[in-house]
Amino acid sequence: MTDHDTDPTRLAFVCVQNAGRSQMSAAFAERERDRRGLDAEVEILTGGTHPADHVHEPVVEAMADAGFDIADRVPRAITEAELQSADYVATMGCSTLDVGTVGPDTEVRDWDLEDPDGKDPERVREIRDEIAARVEALFDEATATTATHSE
């Protein structure tokens, strides 16, 4: 893992379009980082292997219902350098991510989440809530690892 005396722990949230699940994950991760006072210790990356033009509107609406404004976010490509530098990579269940693309010590999690695009608002909210729980669990794991490595 990252040497936490000098480098932050890098969490990457990746899917194909970076227009739904990975955007929700990044927003929840930003909130979790703030809640835990880890601004200097955790870097959050998000991107897609084939980014869309915009974040899916049902995702924007579901996140607004939970108090997040992600309307101005723009899907982007994740770079190989970002993947190489990540301590944890969470794929959303749709990624074409090649495991050889990540660093040798990178912990990869495939969350196998249903794509919210085209789903009814209730199902999008269910996916959103599942993502929130997974992000919190990832922070628990990453911060436990950080504490162990810094002792």
C-alpha positions in Angstrom: 0.0 0.0 0.0 0.9 3.6 -0.2 3.5 5.1 2.3 1.1 7.2 4.2 3.8 9.5 5.6 4.2 10.9 2.0 1.4 9.7 -0.3 -2.4 9.5 0.2 -4.3 6.3 -0.1 -5.8 6.3 -3.6 -9.3 5.0 -4.2 -10.4 4.6 -7.8 -14.0 4.0 -8.9 -14.2 2.7 -12.5 -16.8 1.6 -15.0 -17.3 1.8 -18.7 -19.1 5.1 -19.1 -18.3 6.9 -15.8 -21.9 8.2 -16.0 -23.7 6.4 -13.2 -22.3 4.0 -10.6 -18.8 5.2 -10.5 -20.0 8.9 -10.3 -22.2 7.9 -7.3 -19.3 6.1 -5.7 -17.0 9.0 -6.1 -19.5 11.4 -4.5 -20.1 9.1 -1.6 -16.4 8.6 -1.2 -15.8 12.4 -1.1 -18.5 12.7 1.6 -16.9 9.8 3.6 -13.4 11.3 3.3 -14.8 14.6 4.7 -16.7 12.9 7.5 -13.6 11.0 8.6 -11.3 14.1 8.3 -9.1 12.3 5.8 -8.7 15.1 3.2 -4.9 14.8 3.1 -4.9 11.0 3.5 -7.3 9.9 0.8 -7.4 10.7 -2.9 -10.4 9.8 -4.9 -10.2 9.0 -8.6 -13.0 8.1 -11.0 -13.2 7.4 -14.7 -14.4 5.1 -17.4 -12.9 2.9 -20.0 -15.2 4.5 -22.7 -16.7 7.6 -21.0 -20.2 8.9 -21.9 -21.0 12.5 -22.8 -22.8 13.2 -19.5 -23.9 11.7 -16.2 -27.2 9.8 -16.6 -30.1 12.0 -15.5 -31.8 9.4 -13.3 -28.5 9.2 -11.4 -28.3 13.0 -11.0 -31.9 12.9 -9.7 -31.3 10.0 -7.2 -28.2 11.7 -5.9 -30.0 15.0 -5.5 -32.6 13.2 -3.4 -29.7 12.1 -1.1 -28.3 15.7 -0.9 -25.6 15.5 -3.6 -25.3 17.8 -6.6 -23.5 15.9 -9.3 -25.2 17.6 -12.3 -22.1 19.4 -13.3 -19.8 16.4 -13.3 -18.4 15.2 -16.6 -17.5 11.6 -17.3 -13.8 11.1 -18.1 -11.4 8.4 -19.0 -9.4 6.7 -16.3 -5.7 6.6 -17.2 -3.4 3.7 -16.9 -1.1 5.9 -14.6 -4.1 6.5 -12.3 -4.8 2.8 -12.1 -1.2 2.0 -11.5 -1.1 4.5 -8.6 -4.3 3.3 -6.9 -4.3 1.4 -3.7 -7.9 0.2 -4.2 -9.8 0.0 -7.5 -13.6 -0.7 -7.3 -15.1 -1.7 -10.6 -18.8 -1.5 -10.9 -19.4 -4.8 -12.6 -19.2 -3.6 -16.1 -15.6 -2.6 -16.5 -13.3 -3.9 -19.3 -10.5 -3.3 -16.8 -7.5 -5.5 -17.4 -6.1 -6.7 -14.1 -2.6 -6.2 -15.6 -3.4 -2.5 -15.9 -3.4 -2.0 -12.1 -0.4 -1.8 -9.8 1.1 -5.0 -8.3 -0.2 -4.1 -4.8 -3.6 -2.7 -5.9 -6.6 -4.3 -4.2 -9.3 -4.7 -6.9 -13.0 -5.0 -5.9 -15.6 -5.9 -8.5 -18.8 -4.7 -6.9 -21.0 -6.3 -9.7 -23.7 -3.6 -9.4 -26.7 -3.3 -11.7 -26.4 -0.5 -14.2 -28.9 2.3 -13.2 -29.3 3.6 -16.7 -32.9 3.2 -17.9 -34.1 1.9 -14.5 -37.1 3.3 -12.7 -36.3 5.9 -10.0 -36.9 3.5 -7.1 -34.4 1.0 -8.5 -31.8 3.7 -9.1 -32.2 4.8 -5.4 -31.7 1.2 -4.3 -28.5 1.0 -6.4 -27.4 4.3 -4.9 -28.0 3.1 -1.4 -26.0 -0.1 -2.0 -23.1 2.0 -3.4 -23.2 4.2 -0.2 -22.9 1.1 2.0 -20.0 -0.4 -0.2 -18.1 2.9 -0.1 -18.4 3.1 3.7 -17.1 -0.5 4.0 -14.2 0.3 1.6 -13.3 3.2 3.8 -13.4 1.0 6.9 -11.1 -1.5 5.2 -8.7 1.1 3.8 -8.4 3.0 7.0 -7.9 -0.2 9.0 -5.1 -1.1 6.6 -3.7 2.5 6.9 -3.7 2.2 10.7 -1.9 -1.2 10.6 0.8 0.0 8.2 1.5 3.2 10.1 2.1 1.6 13.5 
